[in-house]
């Protein structure tokens, strides 16, 4: 009886103690500051040279309502005009809003990953990201989209409960927008959506996996229609998409690319991924080894696509 009374008294004292407030404001402040610091604004002006023609063509197609797949066949999608490097008065507001939104999504995903680390590694990760922003800006918006897909994909694999739903929602938004901007981004979006769906099946959440794939497909079609594209041009768009992707290597291959250096960098990245995945501490929600193999396969595919793009576009 005494023991039960003491236990009850101890439980009441613990409940009466104020809980330590979680410092969510620090995370929000870091996300806000990094978003403003890394926001990429187009500052170049079209000079009428040949290299600027495709930028002008994307804007012209948007202004005049051309149908992609029918009237326009290009590696970029109908939202590609919002990611060009040149300042265009007709699309400046839309470009700023989309850039701010995508930058905030990318920074939020990276910061949430960093907050899963110990404080020293967290600070080092943020400093490295700030330093590399100059390189990321020179490469355009492509790397930011890839980082966003990578960050939210990893969070979907790592999180559970309500946080998992938030991560899935952010991933779906990023994937739908990326798939409408550029073909290479669409490939990465489909890859990460498929990886997350397979992981959810391994975690015995098949209904959520089917829902993710369905929402991604329906969301893509809805946005496609909302931006003025016709559903009838979707099959033609995908047909030309495959043809463009298969001919990309021959059309964009440049002399002087070093295969050896690219392979060495890819091999080093792959070894790092294997070591990290093999030693990671992952909550066991069932079929842990299969989930690790799935994660490794996804990261390997990411490395291969990055190597392929870097070798083909050896000027970048």
Secondary structure, DSSP 8 states (H G I E B T S, - for coil): -HHHHHHHHHHHHHHHS------HHHHHHHHHHHHHHH-----B---S-GGGHHHHHHHHHHHTT--BTTTB--SB-TTGGGG-SB--GGGHHHHHHHHHHHHHHHHHHHHHHHTTS-HHHHHHHHHHHHHHHHHHHHTTTHHHHHHHHHHHHHHHHH--THHHHHHHHHHHHHHHHHHTTBHHHHHHHHHHHHHHHHHHHHTT-HHHHHHHHHHHHHHHHHHHHHTT--GGGHHHHHHHHHHHHHHHHHHH--TT--HHHHHHHHHHHHHHHHHHHHH-----SS-HHHHHHHHHHHHHHHHHHHHHHHHHTTT-
